[in-house]
Structure formats: C-alpha cells, structure tokens
C-alpha cells in the first residue's frame, strides 16, 4: 500500500494532558495602551503558557495555560495578573473536549 501511494504517512497521537491529571485553562487578556510587546514578551516567559494568540474584539490576547493542579493554576494566574500593562483578564478552565481537530497530516473524509 505504501508503494502504491495509498498509505502516504503515519502519525502519533498523544493523550491530551487533561486526561493525565493536568489542567488546561484559557485566559483572555486585555492590554493597556501600547504595552502589547512588553506584555507578550512577559507572557512568553511564563512557564504555564502553552500557547499565546493575538485576537480582536474585547480581548487582545488569548493564553492557553497548562498546569498540574488548581493550586498551580492559582499561582500562575496571580503571576500573570501582576504583569505591568495587563488591564483585565478572564479565565475559563477547560472541562472537556467535545470535538477535536483531526491530527495534522490526515484529512477528514
């Protein structure tokens, strides 16, 4: 099948962190004035920030947070909220994934 081009590749799918005892949360962040570069640099150095996205609308950034425990989440939120230039935040804990995208390299059929 590989020689015939029917099988074009293989992939590895890792178990989501949330299923191994970790916690994932999203933090929406509003930035004061022109502090976006400084705030972004600080967030990229924060160990709990798995990914950081620029957005439009009410929030300027969306941080994807990954921690081991609720206590660790509380400490991460406190550190992030102390970053100079952050005006406001709103955090939601990821409870369950109802639909995930297919792994990269595979299309839905």
N, CA and C atoms as a LAMMPS dump frame, in Angstrom:
ITEM: TIMESTEP
0
ITEM: NUMBER OF ATOMS
327
ITEM: BOX BOUNDS ff ff ff
-5.0000000000000000e+02 5.0000000000000000e+02
-5.0000000000000000e+02 5.0000000000000000e+02
-5.0000000000000000e+02 5.0000000000000000e+02
ITEM: ATOMS id mol type element x y z
1 1 1 N 0.816 -1.203 0
2 1 2 C 0 0 0
3 1 3 C 0.862 1.271 0
4 2 1 N 1.996 1.218 0.694
5 2 2 C 2.887 2.371 0.67
6 2 3 C 3.438 2.611 -0.727
7 3 1 N 3.892 1.526 -1.391
8 3 2 C 4.439 1.66 -2.742
9 3 3 C 3.401 2.159 -3.736
10 4 1 N 2.141 1.787 -3.527
11 4 2 C 1.079 2.209 -4.429
12 4 3 C 0.584 3.621 -4.112
13 5 1 N 1.081 4.213 -3.013
14 5 2 C 0.669 5.568 -2.658
15 5 3 C -0.64 5.651 -1.914
16 6 1 N -1.21 4.5 -1.517
17 6 2 C -2.458 4.508 -0.753
18 6 3 C -2.181 4.991 0.667
19 7 1 N -1.119 4.475 1.277
20 7 2 C -0.685 4.966 2.589
21 7 3 C 0.371 6.022 2.319
22 8 1 N 0.092 7.269 2.764
23 8 2 C 1.005 8.366 2.468
24 8 3 C 1.751 8.86 3.709
25 9 1 N 1.467 8.266 4.857
26 9 2 C 2.195 8.695 6.043
27 9 3 C 1.616 8.083 7.297
28 10 1 N 2.304 8.339 8.394
29 10 2 C 1.901 7.85 9.698
30 10 3 C 1.922 9.022 10.667
31 11 1 N 1.211 8.888 11.765
32 11 2 C 1.183 9.941 12.767
33 11 3 C 1.158 9.324 14.153
34 12 1 N 1.531 10.123 15.131
35 12 2 C 1.443 9.736 16.53
36 12 3 C 0.45 10.67 17.186
37 13 1 N -0.508 10.119 17.919
38 13 2 C -1.467 10.934 18.663
39 13 3 C -1.199 10.728 20.133
40 14 1 N -0.859 11.817 20.822
41 14 2 C -0.586 11.752 22.243
42 14 3 C -1.871 11.96 23.038
43 15 1 N -1.947 11.326 24.176
44 15 2 C -3.098 11.506 25.057
45 15 3 C -3.119 12.964 25.526
46 16 1 N -4.266 13.63 25.473
47 16 2 C -4.341 15.019 25.93
48 16 3 C -3.927 15.134 27.392
49 17 1 N -3.262 16.244 27.717
50 17 2 C -2.789 16.462 29.077
51 17 3 C -3.912 16.386 30.097
52 18 1 N -5.081 16.89 29.748
53 18 2 C -6.201 16.892 30.679
54 18 3 C -6.599 15.501 31.124
55 19 1 N -6.259 14.495 30.358
56 19 2 C -6.612 13.121 30.704
57 19 3 C -5.563 12.464 31.581
58 20 1 N -4.468 13.154 31.848
59 20 2 C -3.423 12.573 32.678
60 20 3 C -3.315 13.295 34.017
61 21 1 N -4.303 14.049 34.396
62 21 2 C -4.277 14.732 35.678
63 21 3 C -3.932 16.202 35.6
64 22 1 N -3.484 16.691 34.457
65 22 2 C -3.167 18.1 34.32
66 22 3 C -4.414 18.928 34.092
67 23 1 N -4.279 20.229 34.234
68 23 2 C -5.381 21.163 33.995
69 23 3 C -5.019 22.091 32.85
70 24 1 N -6.006 22.385 32.021
71 24 2 C -5.828 23.346 30.951
72 24 3 C -6.864 24.449 31.149
73 25 1 N -6.445 25.681 30.917
74 25 2 C -7.347 26.822 31.041
75 25 3 C -7.018 27.827 29.952
76 26 1 N -7.975 28.657 29.645
77 26 2 C -7.769 29.746 28.7
78 26 3 C -7.938 31.049 29.444
79 27 1 N -7.026 31.967 29.215
80 27 2 C -7.108 33.282 29.836
81 27 3 C -7.207 34.325 28.734
82 28 1 N -8.31 35.07 28.745
83 28 2 C -8.483 36.21 27.847
84 28 3 C -7.85 37.413 28.534
85 29 1 N -7.08 38.19 27.774
86 29 2 C -6.283 39.267 28.359
87 29 3 C -6.517 40.563 27.592
88 30 1 N -6.803 41.621 28.328
89 30 2 C -6.926 42.965 27.774
90 30 3 C -5.673 43.749 28.184
91 31 1 N -5.08 44.456 27.219
92 31 2 C -3.818 45.162 27.45
93 31 3 C -4.062 46.67 27.477
94 32 1 N -3.356 47.35 28.366
95 32 2 C -3.441 48.807 28.457
96 32 3 C -2.612 49.462 27.351
97 33 1 N -3.177 50.449 26.689
98 33 2 C -2.446 51.274 25.732
99 33 3 C -1.571 50.515 24.755
100 34 1 N -0.309 50.917 24.687
101 34 2 C 0.646 50.347 23.74
102 34 3 C 1.615 49.368 24.403
103 35 1 N 1.15 48.642 25.396
104 35 2 C 2.01 47.724 26.141
105 35 3 C 2.02 46.315 25.575
106 36 1 N 1.494 46.108 24.378
107 36 2 C 1.342 44.755 23.831
108 36 3 C 2.671 44.007 23.729
109 37 1 N 3.715 44.654 23.253
110 37 2 C 5.003 43.955 23.081
111 37 3 C 5.58 43.519 24.424
112 38 1 N 5.537 44.402 25.409
113 38 2 C 6.087 44.078 26.725
114 38 3 C 5.276 42.971 27.392
115 39 1 N 3.945 43.081 27.314
116 39 2 C 3.079 42.061 27.917
117 39 3 C 3.291 40.72 27.22
118 40 1 N 3.352 40.726 25.903
119 40 2 C 3.56 39.493 25.141
120 40 3 C 4.891 38.842 25.524
121 41 1 N 5.949 39.627 25.614
122 41 2 C 7.26 39.079 25.991
123 41 3 C 7.202 38.455 27.381
124 42 1 N 6.525 39.103 28.306
125 42 2 C 6.404 38.559 29.658
126 42 3 C 5.617 37.259 29.657
127 43 1 N 4.532 37.218 28.905
128 43 2 C 3.707 36.006 28.851
129 43 3 C 4.448 34.849 28.203
130 44 1 N 5.26 35.125 27.195
131 44 2 C 6.019 34.061 26.537
132 44 3 C 7.071 33.464 27.47
133 45 1 N 7.445 34.191 28.519
134 45 2 C 8.376 33.683 29.518
135 45 3 C 7.699 32.997 30.688
136 46 1 N 6.389 32.992 30.71
137 46 2 C 5.62 32.366 31.796
138 46 3 C 5.527 30.867 31.533
139 47 1 N 6.007 30.02 32.468
140 47 2 C 6.034 28.575 32.224
141 47 3 C 4.668 27.922 32.027
142 48 1 N 3.606 28.512 32.534
143 48 2 C 2.281 27.898 32.389
144 48 3 C 1.638 28.188 31.037
145 49 1 N 2.205 29.125 30.256
146 49 2 C 1.629 29.498 28.96
147 49 3 C 2.09 28.504 27.897
148 50 1 N 1.143 27.667 27.46
149 50 2 C 1.414 26.663 26.439
150 50 3 C 1.41 27.294 25.052
151 51 1 N 0.476 28.227 24.823
152 51 2 C 0.361 28.938 23.546
153 51 3 C -0.217 30.321 23.827
154 52 1 N 0.084 31.261 22.946
155 52 2 C -0.413 32.625 23.093
156 52 3 C -0.902 33.093 21.735
157 53 1 N -2.122 33.63 21.695
158 53 2 C -2.755 34.034 20.439
159 53 3 C -3.184 35.494 20.513
160 54 1 N -2.909 36.254 19.461
161 54 2 C -3.435 37.61 19.336
162 54 3 C -4.856 37.5 18.802
163 55 1 N -5.761 38.3 19.35
164 55 2 C -7.166 38.247 18.945
165 55 3 C -7.681 39.65 18.666
166 56 1 N -8.924 39.712 18.257
167 56 2 C -9.572 41.011 18.074
168 56 3 C -10.793 41.058 18.976
169 57 1 N -11.427 42.221 19.042
170 57 2 C -12.618 42.352 19.867
171 57 3 C -12.269 42.826 21.267
172 58 1 N -13.025 42.389 22.252
173 58 2 C -12.865 42.832 23.631
174 58 3 C -11.497 42.468 24.209
175 59 1 N -10.945 41.317 23.829
176 59 2 C -9.687 40.827 24.373
177 59 3 C -8.572 40.964 23.34
178 60 1 N -7.378 41.265 23.816
179 60 2 C -6.227 41.434 22.929
180 60 3 C -5.456 40.133 22.73
181 61 1 N -5.4 39.313 23.771
182 61 2 C -4.646 38.067 23.726
183 61 3 C -5.465 36.933 24.335
184 62 1 N -5.186 35.722 23.881
185 62 2 C -5.763 34.52 24.478
186 62 3 C -4.59 33.604 24.818
187 63 1 N -4.419 33.333 26.118
188 63 2 C -3.338 32.461 26.576
189 63 3 C -3.904 31.085 26.886
190 64 1 N -3.276 30.068 26.333
191 64 2 C -3.623 28.68 26.608
192 64 3 C -2.694 28.235 27.736
193 65 1 N -3.262 27.983 28.911
194 65 2 C -2.475 27.65 30.091
195 65 3 C -2.523 26.159 30.378
196 66 1 N -1.404 25.597 30.798
197 66 2 C -1.307 24.18 31.154
198 66 3 C -0.581 24.086 32.491
199 67 1 N -1.249 23.489 33.486
200 67 2 C -0.676 23.329 34.824
201 67 3 C -1.041 21.951 35.361
202 68 1 N -0.433 21.566 36.477
203 68 2 C -0.687 20.249 37.048
204 68 3 C -1.852 20.24 38.038
205 69 1 N -2.038 21.335 38.78
206 69 2 C -3.039 21.354 39.845
207 69 3 C -3.764 22.7 39.89
208 70 1 N -4.872 22.738 40.621
209 70 2 C -5.584 24.005 40.816
210 70 3 C -4.724 25.017 41.57
211 71 1 N -3.957 24.554 42.534
212 71 2 C -3.075 25.457 43.269
213 71 3 C -2.036 26.075 42.337
214 72 1 N -1.502 25.273 41.428
215 72 2 C -0.541 25.787 40.453
216 72 3 C -1.212 26.784 39.513
217 73 1 N -2.462 26.521 39.135
218 73 2 C -3.212 27.468 38.301
219 73 3 C -3.388 28.786 39.034
220 74 1 N -3.743 28.737 40.306
221 74 2 C -3.92 29.959 41.09
222 74 3 C -2.634 30.776 41.124
223 75 1 N -1.496 30.114 41.305
224 75 2 C -0.211 30.826 41.324
225 75 3 C 0.114 31.424 39.954
226 76 1 N -0.178 30.677 38.894
227 76 2 C 0.072 31.189 37.539
228 76 3 C -0.794 32.409 37.256
229 77 1 N -2.074 32.338 37.623
230 77 2 C -2.968 33.478 37.395
231 77 3 C -2.491 34.701 38.163
232 78 1 N -2.028 34.497 39.381
233 78 2 C -1.523 35.612 40.178
234 78 3 C -0.295 36.238 39.514
235 79 1 N 0.64 35.398 39.038
236 79 2 C 1.835 35.93 38.359
237 79 3 C 1.446 36.722 37.112
238 80 1 N 0.54 36.158 36.325
239 80 2 C 0.147 36.809 35.074
240 80 3 C -0.561 38.126 35.355
241 81 1 N -1.453 38.15 36.318
242 81 2 C -2.209 39.375 36.619
243 81 3 C -1.328 40.492 37.153
244 82 1 N -0.129 40.164 37.632
245 82 2 C 0.803 41.176 38.131
246 82 3 C 1.675 41.774 37.025
247 83 1 N 1.572 41.26 35.809
248 83 2 C 2.372 41.801 34.705
249 83 3 C 1.909 43.22 34.394
250 84 1 N 2.856 44.139 34.405
251 84 2 C 2.54 45.548 34.118
252 84 3 C 2.014 45.661 32.693
253 85 1 N 0.906 46.338 32.529
254 85 2 C 0.312 46.548 31.214
255 85 3 C -0.929 45.704 30.974
256 86 1 N -1.195 44.747 31.849
257 86 2 C -2.432 43.966 31.717
258 86 3 C -3.55 44.719 32.427
259 87 1 N -4.578 45.035 31.679
260 87 2 C -5.702 45.788 32.208
261 87 3 C -6.72 44.87 32.883
262 88 1 N -7.069 43.763 32.206
263 88 2 C -8.138 42.897 32.699
264 88 3 C -7.913 41.489 32.151
265 89 1 N -8.407 40.488 32.889
266 89 2 C -8.327 39.102 32.434
267 89 3 C -9.628 38.38 32.764
268 90 1 N -9.86 37.307 32.04
269 90 2 C -10.969 36.4 32.338
270 90 3 C -10.471 34.992 32.023
271 91 1 N -10.614 34.082 32.976
272 91 2 C -10.075 32.737 32.828
273 91 3 C -11.179 31.703 32.854
274 92 1 N -11.079 30.723 31.962
275 92 2 C -12.015 29.598 31.909
276 92 3 C -11.209 28.31 31.959
277 93 1 N -11.63 27.383 32.82
278 93 2 C -10.968 26.084 32.909
279 93 3 C -11.564 25.165 31.863
280 94 1 N -10.689 24.465 31.151
281 94 2 C -11.107 23.502 30.133
282 94 3 C -11.648 22.271 30.85
283 95 1 N -12.932 21.996 30.685
284 95 2 C -13.561 20.858 31.349
285 95 3 C -13.544 19.599 30.506
286 96 1 N -13.839 19.744 29.212
287 96 2 C -13.967 18.573 28.354
288 96 3 C -13.846 18.997 26.901
289 97 1 N -13.219 18.16 26.077
290 97 2 C -13.164 18.411 24.641
291 97 3 C -14.284 17.622 23.986
292 98 1 N -15.188 18.323 23.34
293 98 2 C -16.331 17.684 22.698
294 98 3 C -16.028 17.303 21.25
295 99 1 N -15.109 18.044 20.647
296 99 2 C -14.685 17.727 19.291
297 99 3 C -13.3 18.305 19.088
298 100 1 N -12.385 17.471 18.692
299 100 2 C -11.012 17.907 18.443
300 100 3 C -10.734 17.823 16.951
301 101 1 N -9.837 18.673 16.454
302 101 2 C -9.483 18.582 15.033
303 101 3 C -8.752 17.273 14.771
304 102 1 N -8.808 16.794 13.538
305 102 2 C -8.061 15.57 13.209
306 102 3 C -6.566 15.848 13.327
307 103 1 N -5.763 14.821 13.557
308 103 2 C -4.306 15.022 13.63
309 103 3 C -3.798 15.645 12.337
310 104 1 N -2.752 16.443 12.444
311 104 2 C -2.162 17.04 11.244
312 104 3 C -1.663 15.967 10.325
313 105 1 N -1.812 16.212 9.047
314 105 2 C -1.36 15.249 8.062
315 105 3 C -2.443 14.264 7.654
316 106 1 N -3.583 14.339 8.314
317 106 2 C -4.696 13.467 7.933
318 106 3 C -5.897 14.361 7.66
319 107 1 N -6.574 14.106 6.621
320 107 2 C -7.774 14.872 6.314
321 107 3 C -9.004 14.097 6.75
322 108 1 N -10.063 14.845 7.006
323 108 2 C -11.323 14.174 7.315
324 108 3 C -11.955 13.711 6.04
325 109 1 N -12.509 12.545 6.071
326 109 2 C -13.185 12.021 4.882
327 109 3 C -14.618 11.749 5.2
